[in-house]
Amino acid sequence: MNTTSWPWLPLPHGGELTHFDLVAPDTPKSTDLDVECSPRVLGDLEMIGLGAYSPLTGFMDQLAWKTVVEDMSLPSGELWPIPITLQLPGRSLAPKHRRVRLKSKGVHLATLEIAEVFEVDLDTEANRVYGTTSTSHPGVAALLKEGPLAVAGSLSFHVMPRGYRGTEYYKPNDTRRIFAERGWRSIVAFQTRNPVHRAHEYLHKVALEIIDGLFLNPLVGATKADDIPAGTRMAAYRALLQNYYPSSRVLLGVYPAPMRYAGPREAVLHAIARKNYGCTHFIVGRDHAGVGDFYETYASQKIFDIIDPSALGIQVLKFEHSFYCKRCEQVASRRTCPHGAEHHLHLSGTAVRRMLSDAAQLPPQFSRAEVAQILHQAYAEFGQRADEHGPTPPSVDHL
């Protein structure tokens, strides 16, 4: 794809979108190692194949791992905050192994020609990328589960991974074309892994006052087991867009990456990927990509203060925490509301979860009725399965 066709859109990270043509797999050999992809590896493989992780052409080798962990840069110099490695949990490589056949549910998706075998320093990566080695951090727990043994080499695709089957699925070259066809010269991306609510809507519409188009790009890759399922979240977005947004100025498309909960560093990765999709701006709000109390509330905004804007290549819009103010009678933030906290409607994740579990109505100041209905239905289904099989409903701690 000619990425200079629309010069008002930012160039992809590294200059060009990574592209892979599908090739037929070779006959399996005794020197092959078959590996069933973990959810995180599968999501990373999909992002590489889409070109959303441009300029990556495969999983990182040891040098790239080292420079990314230590300096947040690739060996070629481009900004890059998080290692994307192929680790082989619980596996060992024999001297005969020459290729890794990457599979999902038995389907052979891609083949990696082994050029390098190395060990990841898990503690160093956890400390530098996640800021902790605590296994109570879901990203660290996933990292440690992958294990220290890693391989790198040339990657070829046979079947392009696709974890989300809905119509809201676009490659970066698709979104760039759509943005250009709509005449958008400025595009702001918004991500969440949580159900959309009124405070999110406020951020979207404030941004639309100054930006041509809004790319709603919810993450649908692997998340914590207690996060709201992607299908429920997407249904909520569809309901909201159908009733409350100008269709000519919004595009809804999924972001297939796995969630690492890496706070500031993951916010940088999210911004780079949205630049690859063709966005000129990216919204970063409170506790972006955070989890629990591992990061300061606005740490994911502050990291952009120390990054060279020319190296990032996309403008970050920083938003304060927003809430419904009963005195203002609208959603506001500390920047726009003069009233004390006693006038602010703020529902904790625990309170929302309890209300959904008890079939109590969510306040209309917190959630649109159409969205609340979808969440209530989802919780009712979870509750029915819990009665039959035992699992608990999903958490909404970070709404």
C-alpha positions in Angstrom: 0.0 0.0 0.0 1.2 3.5 -0.9 1.1 5.2 2.5 1.9 8.6 0.9 -1.5 8.6 -0.9 -3.0 10.8 1.7 -0.2 13.1 3.0 -2.4 14.6 5.8 -2.4 11.2 7.6 0.6 10.3 9.7 3.1 7.9 8.2 3.1 4.5 9.8 5.6 3.9 12.5 8.9 3.3 10.7 7.6 4.7 7.4 5.6 1.8 5.9 2.9 -0.6 7.0 4.2 -4.2 7.4 2.5 -6.5 4.9 2.4 -10.3 4.7 1.2 -12.4 1.8 -0.3 -15.7 2.8 1.8 -18.7 1.7 0.9 -22.4 1.7 2.6 -24.3 4.5 5.3 -26.9 3.7 4.8 -30.5 4.6 5.5 -31.0 8.3 9.0 -32.2 9.1 10.5 -34.0 12.0 12.6 -30.9 12.6 9.5 -28.8 13.3 8.2 -27.9 16.8 4.4 -27.5 17.0 3.3 -24.8 19.4 -0.3 -24.0 20.5 -0.4 -20.2 20.9 -1.2 -18.7 24.2 -3.9 -15.9 24.1 -1.2 -13.3 24.4 1.0 -14.7 21.6 -2.0 -15.2 19.4 -3.0 -11.6 19.8 0.5 -10.4 19.1 0.7 -12.6 16.0 -2.5 -11.1 14.7 -1.3 -7.5 15.3 2.0 -8.3 13.5 0.1 -9.8 10.6 -2.3 -6.8 10.3 0.5 -4.3 10.2 -0.8 -2.7 13.4 2.6 -3.4 15.1 4.5 -1.8 12.2 7.5 -1.8 11.8 7.7 -5.2 13.4 8.0 -8.0 10.9 8.1 -10.7 13.5 8.8 -11.5 17.1 11.8 -9.7 18.7 15.3 -11.2 19.0 17.5 -10.7 22.1 19.0 -7.4 20.9 15.5 -5.9 20.3 14.3 -7.3 23.6 17.2 -5.6 25.4 16.9 -2.2 23.7 13.1 -2.1 24.2 13.3 -3.0 27.8 16.2 -0.7 28.6 15.6 2.3 26.3 12.1 1.9 24.9 13.5 1.8 21.4 14.1 -0.8 18.6 17.7 -1.4 17.5 16.9 0.7 14.4 16.1 3.6 16.6 12.3 3.8 16.5 10.4 4.3 19.7 8.9 1.1 21.0 7.9 0.5 24.7 7.1 -3.2 25.2 8.8 -6.4 24.1 6.9 -8.5 21.6 8.5 -11.9 22.0 7.7 -15.5 21.2 8.2 -17.5 24.4 7.7 -21.2 24.6 6.2 -22.0 28.0 7.0 -25.5 29.3 8.8 -26.4 26.1 12.4 -27.3 25.3 14.1 -27.0 22.0 16.1 -29.9 20.7 19.2 -29.3 18.5 17.2 -30.8 15.5 14.4 -28.1 15.7 14.6 -25.7 12.8 11.1 -24.3 12.7 8.2 -23.5 15.0 4.7 -24.1 13.6 2.3 -21.7 15.4 -1.2 -23.1 15.9 -4.5 -22.1 17.4 -7.0 -24.9 18.2 -5.0 -27.1 15.9 -5.0 -24.7 12.9 -1.5 -24.0 11.5 -1.4 -20.2 11.3 2.2 -19.3 10.8 5.7 -20.7 10.7 8.8 -19.2 12.3 12.2 -20.2 10.9 14.4 -20.3 14.0 17.4 -17.9 13.7 18.0 -17.3 17.4 17.2 -19.0 20.7 17.6 -16.9 23.9 16.4 -16.5 27.4 14.3 -13.6 28.5 15.3 -12.0 31.9 11.8 -12.2 33.3 12.5 -10.2 36.4 14.1 -7.4 34.5 11.3 -7.2 32.0 8.7 -7.2 34.8 10.5 -4.4 36.7 11.2 -2.2 33.7 8.0 -2.7 31.7 5.4 -3.3 34.5 7.2 -1.6 37.4 6.7 -4.7 39.6 7.5 -8.3 39.9 4.3 -9.1 41.8 2.4 -12.0 40.4 -0.8 -10.3 41.5 -0.3 -8.0 38.5 -2.1 -9.8 35.6 0.5 -8.7 33.1 3.4 -10.0 35.1 1.6 -13.2 35.8 1.1 -13.7 32.1 4.7 -12.9 31.4 6.0 -15.4 33.9 3.6 -18.0 32.6 5.2 -17.7 29.2 8.5 -18.6 30.6 12.1 -17.5 29.8 12.8 -19.5 26.6 12.3 -17.4 23.5 12.9 -17.8 19.8 13.2 -15.4 16.9 13.5 -15.6 13.1 11.7 -15.0 9.9 7.9 -15.3 10.0 5.4 -16.5 7.4 1.6 -16.6 7.6 -0.6 -19.4 6.2 -3.9 -18.3 7.8 -4.3 -14.8 9.1 -5.3 -14.9 12.8 -8.6 -13.3 13.5 -9.9 -13.4 17.1 -13.0 -11.2 16.4 -15.5 -12.2 13.8 -17.8 -9.2 13.8 -18.1 -6.7 10.9 -16.2 -4.0 12.9 -12.8 -5.5 11.8 -10.3 -3.3 9.9 -6.7 -3.5 9.0 -4.7 -0.3 9.2 -4.8 0.1 5.4 -8.6 -0.2 5.6 -9.0 2.5 8.1 -6.6 4.8 6.3 -8.7 4.4 3.1 -12.0 5.0 5.0 -10.6 8.1 6.7 -9.5 9.5 3.4 -12.9 8.7 1.7 -14.7 10.5 4.4 -12.5 13.5 4.1 -11.2 13.4 7.6 -7.9 15.2 8.0 -7.8 14.8 11.8 -8.8 11.5 13.5 -8.9 10.9 17.2 -8.7 7.3 18.5 -10.3 6.1 21.7 -9.7 2.8 23.5 -11.3 1.1 26.4 -11.5 -2.5 27.6 -14.6 -1.6 29.7 -18.3 -1.1 28.8 -18.9 2.4 27.5 -20.6 4.9 29.8 -21.6 8.6 30.0 -18.1 9.8 31.0 -16.6 8.1 28.0 -19.3 9.7 25.8 -18.3 13.1 27.2 -14.7 12.5 26.2 -15.7 11.4 22.7 -17.9 14.4 22.1 -15.5 17.0 23.5 -12.9 15.6 21.1 -15.3 15.7 18.2 -15.7 19.5 18.8 -12.2 20.0 17.5 -11.4 16.8 15.5 -12.9 15.7 12.1 -13.5 12.0 12.9 -13.7 9.7 15.9 -12.2 6.2 15.7 -13.7 4.1 18.5 -11.3 1.3 18.8 -12.1 -1.0 21.8 -9.7 -3.7 22.7 -11.0 -7.2 22.1 -7.9 -9.3 22.6 -7.1 -11.3 25.7 -8.0 -9.6 29.0 -8.4 -10.7 32.6 -10.9 -13.4 33.1 -13.2 -11.1 35.1 -13.3 -8.3 32.5 -16.6 -7.8 30.6 -16.6 -10.0 27.4 -15.8 -8.3 24.1 -19.2 -9.2 22.6 -21.0 -7.4 25.4 -18.9 -4.3 25.1 -19.3 -4.2 21.3 -23.1 -4.5 21.7 -23.1 -1.5 24.1 -21.1 0.5 21.6 -23.5 -0.3 18.7 -26.5 0.8 20.8 -24.8 4.0 21.8 -23.8 4.9 18.2 -27.2 4.1 16.8 -28.9 6.6 19.0 -26.4 9.3 20.2 -23.6 9.9 17.7 -23.4 11.4 14.1 -22.7 8.3 12.0 -20.8 10.4 9.4 -18.2 11.3 12.0 -17.6 8.0 13.8 -16.0 4.7 12.9 -16.2 1.7 15.2 -13.5 -0.9 14.8 -11.9 -3.4 17.1 -8.3 -3.5 18.4 -7.3 -7.2 18.5 -4.2 -6.8 20.7 -3.9 -8.6 24.1 -4.2 -6.4 27.2 -1.0 -6.3 29.2 -2.1 -3.8 31.9 1.4 -2.2 31.7 0.2 1.3 32.4 2.4 4.0 31.0 4.4 1.8 28.6 1.3 0.2 27.2 -0.2 3.6 26.7 2.7 4.4 24.4 2.2 1.2 22.5 -1.5 2.0 22.1 -0.7 5.4 20.7 1.9 4.0 18.2 -0.6 1.4 16.9 -3.3 4.0 16.4 -0.8 6.0 14.4 -0.5 2.9 12.2 -4.2 2.9 11.8 -4.0 6.4 10.4 -5.0 8.4 13.5 -3.6 11.9 14.2 -4.7 12.0 17.8 -5.2 9.6 20.7 -7.1 10.0 23.9 -5.4 9.1 27.2 -7.5 9.4 30.2 -7.3 8.4 33.9 -5.4 5.2 34.6 -5.0 4.2 31.0 -3.9 0.6 30.7 -3.6 0.4 34.5 -4.8 -2.2 36.9 -5.4 -2.1 40.7 -3.1 0.3 42.5 0.0 -0.5 40.5 0.2 2.9 38.8 -0.4 6.5 39.8 -3.7 7.8 38.5 -2.2 9.9 35.6 1.1 8.0 35.1 0.0 7.0 31.6 -0.3 10.7 30.7 2.9 11.8 32.3 5.1 9.4 30.3 4.3 11.4 27.1 5.9 14.4 28.7 9.3 12.7 28.4 8.8 11.4 24.9 10.0 13.3 21.9 6.7 14.1 20.0 8.5 13.6 16.7 9.4 10.1 17.7 5.9 9.3 18.7 4.2 10.9 15.6 0.7 11.2 17.1 -0.7 13.9 19.3 -2.0 12.7 22.7 -5.1 14.3 24.2 -5.0 14.1 27.9 -8.3 14.1 29.8 -9.0 14.4 33.5 -11.4 12.0 35.3 -15.0 12.9 34.4 -18.2 12.5 36.4 -21.8 13.6 36.5 -22.2 16.8 38.6 -25.7 17.2 40.1 -25.2 20.9 40.5 -23.9 21.4 36.9 -26.5 18.9 35.7 -24.1 17.4 33.2 -20.9 15.4 32.9 -17.9 17.4 33.8 -14.3 17.2 35.0 -12.3 19.1 37.6 -11.3 21.5 34.8 -14.9 22.5 34.2 -16.8 21.9 37.5 -16.4 24.1 40.5 -18.4 22.0 42.9 -17.3 19.6 45.6 -17.2 15.9 45.5 -20.5 15.7 47.5 -22.2 16.8 44.3 -20.5 14.3 42.0 -22.0 11.0 41.0 -19.2 8.4 41.0 -20.0 4.7 41.1 -17.2 2.4 42.1 -16.8 -0.8 40.2 -18.0 -2.7 43.3 -21.2 -0.6 43.4 -21.9 -1.1 39.7 -21.3 -4.8 39.9 -23.6 -5.1 42.9 -26.3 -3.1 41.1 -26.0 -5.3 38.0 -26.0 -8.5 40.1 -29.1 -7.3 42.0 -30.8 -6.2 38.8 -31.0 -2.6 40.2 -31.2 0.1 37.6 -28.0 2.0 36.8 -28.5 5.8 37.1 -29.2 7.4 33.8 -26.5 10.0 34.7 -24.0 7.1 34.6 -25.2 4.9 31.8 -27.5 5.3 28.8 -30.6 3.2 29.2 -29.7 1.2 26.1 -26.3 0.3 27.4 -27.6 -0.5 30.9 -30.1 -2.9 29.4 -27.3 -4.8 27.6 -25.2 -5.0 30.7 -28.2 -6.2 32.8 -28.9 -8.9 30.3 -25.3 -10.0 30.2 -25.2 -10.2 34.0 -28.5 -12.2 34.0 -26.9 -14.7 31.7 -23.8 -14.9 33.8 -25.9 -15.4 36.9 -27.8 -18.2 35.2 -24.6 -19.9 34.3 -23.3 -19.3 37.8 -26.3 -21.2 39.2 -25.6 -24.0 36.8 -21.8 -24.2 36.7 -20.4 -22.0 39.4 -18.5 -19.1 37.8 -19.0 -15.6 39.1 -20.1 -12.6 37.0 -17.5 -10.4 35.3 -15.9 -7.6 37.2 -16.4 -3.9 36.3 -13.8 -2.6 38.8 -12.3 -0.2 36.2 -15.4 1.3 34.8 
